Amino acid sequence: MRLTAFTDISLRIVMRLAVAREREQLTTRAVSGMLAVPYTHAAKAVARLSELGVVEARRGRGGGLALTAQGRSASVGALVRALEGAGDVVGCEDDPPCPLRAACRLRTALRQAQEAFYVSLDTVTVASLVDAPTGPALLSLSTPGERGTVTAP
């Protein structure tokens, strides 16, 4: 199973926010630069993470992004389910639909495998993802041309 780029970017943003220092003001633009992802993709991910209650996004002077307590304790399985949405691993109902869909066992087997994948991620929390060596690696990221505290708009 392969995650969508949207889910990948969202998880990377959550991980970077999980290690943010107390006075570090991270913005969507700064995080997108740190993680080497397009700003527009990062903005969409932040909007969805805000809808899910995982990230708090404050606008204006002194604003920025922060991981919520709910976000810190969230299971990665729950996040991936929410970000990936409901859907089959294969496109049985695509246009044109698969001619085998009425009698196929593959769809059920793949759905079970997908759920097993999610269940294996249910025991992993965002907080546990940023234990060493990942946390220090995330903290070493800076936006291109910057060092230290990030205050980019």
LUMVEX-602968 format. One record per atom (N, C-alpha, C): residue in three letters; x, y, z. Coordinates in pm, whole numbers, padded with zeros to 5 digits, always signed. Layout:
! residues N
ALAXYZ...
This chain:
! residues 153
MET+00085-00118+00000MET+00000+00000+00000MET+00089+00123+00000ARG+00049+00222-00075ARG+00124+00347-00083ARG+00032+00461-00041LEU+00083+00547+00048LEU+00005+00662+00091LEU+00008+00769-00017THR-00097+00850-00019THR-00098+00962-00112THR+00006+01065-00069ALA+00048+01147-00162ALA+00143+01255-00131ALA+00083+01348-00026PHE-00048+01369-00031PHE-00116+01455+00066PHE-00098+01402+00209THR-00117+01273+00227THR-00101+01213+00360THR+00045+01220+00404ASP+00136+01192+00314ASP+00279+01198+00344ASP+00317+01338+00392ILE+00278+01440+00319ILE+00308+01578+00356ILE+00244+01612+00491SER+00121+01572+00511SER+00050+01600+00635SER+00122+01539+00755LEU+00165+01415+00742LEU+00235+01348+00852LEU+00369+01415+00880ARG+00440+01456+00774ARG+00567+01525+00796ARG+00546+01659+00868ILE+00440+01729+00833ILE+00410+01856+00900ILE+00380+01831+01048VAL+00299+01732+01076VAL+00265+01700+01214VAL+00391+01664+01293MET+00479+01587+01233MET+00602+01548+01301MET+00690+01670+01330ARG+00701+01761+01234ARG+00784+01881+01258ARG+00724+01967+01368LEU+00593+01980+01368LEU+00527+02059+01472LEU+00541+01993+01609ALA+00551+01861+01611ALA+00563+01788+01739ALA+00694+01818+01810VAL+00795+01862+01737VAL+00924+01892+01800VAL+00953+02042+01808ALA+00856+02123+01774ALA+00878+02269+01776ALA+00917+02315+01915ARG+01015+02403+01918ARG+01058+02461+02046ARG+00953+02560+02095GLU+00956+02589+02222GLU+00852+02673+02284GLU+00833+02807+02216ARG+00937+02877+02183ARG+00925+03010+02123ARG+00939+03009+01971GLU+00947+02893+01913GLU+00962+02882+01768GLU+00828+02909+01701GLN+00824+03010+01616GLN+00702+03043+01543GLN+00712+02982+01404LEU+00639+02873+01386LEU+00639+02805+01258LEU+00517+02844+01178THR+00539+02881+01055THR+00431+02914+00963THR+00422+02805+00857THR+00315+02807+00783THR+00300+02711+00675THR+00413+02727+00575ARG+00447+02851+00542ARG+00555+02875+00446ARG+00688+02823+00500ALA+00717+02847+00626ALA+00843+02800+00684ALA+00849+02648+00686VAL+00742+02585+00728VAL+00740+02438+00734VAL+00750+02378+00594SER+00684+02439+00497SER+00694+02386+00360SER+00838+02395+00311GLY+00908+02502+00345GLY+01049+02514+00308GLY+01136+02412+00378MET+01113+02392+00505MET+01191+02294+00582MET+01175+02153+00527LEU+01053+02121+00490LEU+01022+01985+00447LEU+01034+01966+00295ALA+01071+02073+00226ALA+01090+02071+00081ALA+00965+02023+00008VAL+00852+02085+00046VAL+00725+02055-00022VAL+00666+02186-00073PRO+00590+02181-00181PRO+00529+02305-00232PRO+00438+02369-00128TYR+00445+02502-00122TYR+00364+02577-00025TYR+00215+02545-00040THR+00166+02539-00162THR+00022+02515-00182THR-00019+02379-00127HIS+00066+02278-00141HIS+00037+02146-00086HIS+00036+02151+00067ALA+00135+02221+00122ALA+00143+02233+00267ALA+00022+02308+00322ALA-00021+02412+00253ALA-00137+02490+00298ALA-00263+02403+00301LYS-00281+02319+00200LYS-00397+02230+00198LYS-00389+02128+00311ALA-00270+02078+00337ALA-00251+01981+00445ALA-00280+02047+00581VAL-00229+02167+00602VAL-00253+02239+00728VAL-00402+02265+00746ALA-00470+02302+00640ALA-00615+02326+00649ALA-00688+02199+00693ARG-00653+02087+00634ARG-00718+01960+00671ARG-00682+01919+00812LEU-00556+01934+00851LEU-00514+01900+00987LEU-00584+01989+01089SER-00609+02114+01053SER-00685+02204+01141SER-00828+02157+01156GLU-00890+02115+01045GLU-01027+02062+01050GLU-01036+01940+01141LEU-00931+01860+01142LEU-00928+01738+01224LEU-00896+01768+01370GLY-00859+01892+01402GLY-00826+01929+01540GLY-00685+01889+01581VAL-00601+01859+01484VAL-00465+01814+01510VAL-00369+01932+01518VAL-00396+02034+01437VAL-00310+02152+01429VAL-00395+02275+01455GLU-00336+02368+01531GLU-00399+02498+01550GLU-00323+02596+01461ALA-00395+02665+01375ALA-00335+02763+01285ALA-00390+02901+01320ARG-00300+02989+01364ARG-00339+03125+01400ARG-00282+03220+01296ARG-00367+03311+01250ARG-00326+03411+01150ARG-00274+03537+01217GLY-00205+03616+01137GLY-00165+03749+01182GLY-00036+03750+01262ARG-00006+03870+01312ARG+00116+03891+01390ARG+00115+03801+01512GLY+00222+03731+01533GLY+00231+03639+01645GLY+00160+03507+01621GLY+00109+03490+01501GLY+00040+03367+01467GLY+00137+03258+01428GLY+00082+03153+01377GLY+00165+03041+01332GLY+00093+02911+01354LEU+00168+02805+01348LEU+00113+02671+01361LEU+00157+02608+01493ALA+00068+02530+01550ALA+00102+02456+01672ALA+00027+02324+01670LEU+00093+02221+01717LEU+00030+02092+01732LEU-00057+02096+01856THR-00179+02049+01848THR-00269+02047+01963THR-00236+01925+02051ALA-00288+01924+02172ALA-00271+01808+02260ALA-00332+01685+02194GLN-00445+01702+02129GLN-00509+01593+02056GLN-00417+01542+01944GLY-00350+01634+01877GLY-00258+01597+01770GLY-00138+01520+01821ARG-00085+01560+01935ARG+00032+01494+01993ARG+00001+01349+02031SER-00121+01327+02082SER-00157+01192+02128SER-00229+01110+02022ALA-00253+01168+01906ALA-00327+01098+01800ALA-00253+00973+01753SER-00331+00872+01721SER-00270+00753+01663SER-00245+00780+01515VAL-00134+00729+01467VAL-00101+00747+01326VAL-00205+00674+01240GLY-00255+00561+01287GLY-00358+00489+01213GLY-00482+00574+01193ALA-00528+00641+01299ALA-00646+00727+01289ALA-00621+00843+01194LEU-00503+00902+01202LEU-00469+01013+01113LEU-00466+00968+00967VAL-00403+00856+00942VAL-00394+00807+00803VAL-00532+00773+00750ARG-00616+00710+00832ARG-00754+00682+00788ARG-00826+00811+00749ALA-00814+00913+00835ALA-00883+01040+00811ALA-00828+01111+00688LEU-00698+01105+00669LEU-00636+01176+00557LEU-00655+01102+00424GLU-00650+00971+00428GLU-00665+00892+00306GLU-00811+00883+00263GLY-00903+00887+00360GLY-01043+00876+00328GLY-01083+00732+00297ALA-01211+00712+00286ALA-01263+00578+00255ALA-01237+00549+00108GLY-01207+00428+00082GLY-01185+00391-00057GLY-01109+00261-00068ASP-01126+00198-00179ASP-01059+00072-00204ASP-00916+00096-00252VAL-00833-00004-00230VAL-00695+00001-00277VAL-00691-00006-00429VAL-00786-00077-00486VAL-00795-00089-00632VAL-00921-00020-00681GLY-00924+00015-00806GLY-01035+00090-00864GLY-01141+00002-00927CYS-01205-00082-00847CYS-01308-00172-00899CYS-01424-00097-00964GLU-01456+00019-00912GLU-01571+00096-00961GLU-01531+00213-01050ASP-01404+00214-01092ASP-01359+00321-01181ASP-01436+00318-01312ASP-01410+00415-01396ASP-01475+00421-01526ASP-01374+00379-01631PRO-01387+00271-01696PRO-01496+00174-01685PRO-01474+00084-01563PRO-01583+00033-01503PRO-01570-00056-01387PRO-01509-00190-01429CYS-01447-00255-01334CYS-01385-00385-01360CYS-01493-00489-01388PRO-01480-00566-01494PRO-01582-00666-01528PRO-01585-00783-01428LEU-01484-00796-01344LEU-01479-00905-01247LEU-01539-00868-01111ARG-01579-00744-01092ARG-01615-00694-00959ARG-01725-00773-00890ALA-01818-00832-00962ALA-01928-00905-00899ALA-01882-01037-00839ALA-01774-01094-00889ALA-01731-01226-00843ALA-01586-01229-00797CYS-01529-01115-00768CYS-01386-01107-00739CYS-01359-01117-00589ARG-01259-01195-00554ARG-01217-01207-00414ARG-01102-01111-00381LEU-01040-01059-00483LEU-00925-00970-00463LEU-00964-00845-00385ARG-01076-00786-00417ARG-01120-00663-00351ARG-01131-00682-00200THR-01193-00792-00158THR-01209-00821-00015THR-01073-00845+00050ALA-00988-00921-00016ALA-00855-00949+00038ALA-00774-00821+00055LEU-00783-00732-00043LEU-00710-00606-00035LEU-00769-00514+00072ARG-00899-00515+00089ARG-00962-00435+00194ARG-00916-00483+00332GLN-00907-00615+00350GLN-00859-00671+00476GLN-00713-00635+00500ALA-00633-00640+00396ALA-00492-00603+00408ALA-00478-00455+00442GLN-00561-00372+00382GLN-00559-00228+00410GLN-00593-00203+00557GLU-00694-00270+00608GLU-00732-00253+00748GLU-00621-00303+00841ALA-00555-00412+00805ALA-00443-00462+00886ALA-00330-00358+00889PHE-00309-00292+00778PHE-00210-00185+00770PHE-00245-00073+00869TYR-00372-00029+00867TYR-00416+00076+00958TYR-00406+00030+01104VAL-00447-00091+01132VAL-00442-00144+01269VAL-00299-00144+01321SER-00203-00177+01234SER-00063-00177+01278SER-00016-00035+01312LEU-00078+00066+01252LEU-00043+00205+01282LEU-00122+00262+01400ASP-00226+00193+01442ASP-00307+00241+01554ASP-00229+00249+01685THR-00126+00168+01700THR-00049+00167+01825THR+00062+00272+01825VAL+00082+00337+01713VAL+00187+00439+01701VAL+00124+00576+01720THR+00179+00656+01811THR+00129+00793+01829THR+00224+00892+01763VAL+00173+01011+01740VAL+00256+01117+01683VAL+00375+01143+01775ALA+00351+01147+01905ALA+00459+01173+02001ALA+00569+01068+01989SER+00532+00942+01969SER+00634+00837+01959SER+00713+00844+01829LEU+00655+00904+01727LEU+00726+00916+01599LEU+00848+01008+01607VAL+00847+01099+01702VAL+00954+01199+01707VAL+01058+01170+01814ASP+01056+01048+01868ASP+01165+01008+01957ASP+01293+01004+01875ALA+01408+01006+01944ALA+01537+00999+01876ALA+01543+00873+01791PRO+01600+00880+01676PRO+01679+00987+01616PRO+01596+01086+01532THR+01464+01061+01519THR+01383+01144+01429THR+01369+01287+01480GLY+01340+01305+01609GLY+01321+01438+01665GLY+01438+01532+01639PRO+01560+01490+01675PRO+01675+01577+01646PRO+01693+01606+01497ALA+01664+01509+01412ALA+01675+01533+01267ALA+01573+01638+01224LEU+01452+01631+01278LEU+01349+01731+01244LEU+01390+01869+01292LEU+01449+01876+01411LEU+01491+02006+01465LEU+01606+02067+01385SER+01683+01984+01318SER+01796+02037+01241SER+01751+02098+01109LEU+01626+02075+01070LEU+01577+02131+00945LEU+01556+02281+00960SER+01595+02355+00860SER+01567+02498+00860SER+01523+02535+00720THR+01458+02647+00711THR+01414+02690+00579THR+01537+02730+00499PRO+01533+02720+00369PRO+01649+02756+00287PRO+01697+02897+00319GLY+01825+02909+00352GLY+01884+03039+00380GLY+01863+03088+00522GLU+01802+03009+00609GLU+01777+03052+00746GLU+01840+02957+00844ARG+01868+03004+00964ARG+01916+02923+01075ARG+01841+02967+01199GLY+01823+02877+01293GLY+01764+02914+01420GLY+01613+02927+01414THR+01560+03017+01497THR+01415+03035+01509THR+01355+03081+01377VAL+01246+03021+01342VAL+01180+03051+01216VAL+01066+03147+01240THR+01069+03259+01173THR+00960+03357+01186THR+00912+03403+01050ALA+00934+03320+00949ALA+00893+03359+00813ALA+00743+03376+00806PRO+00692+03468+00722PRO+00548+03491+00713PRO+00474+03373+00655
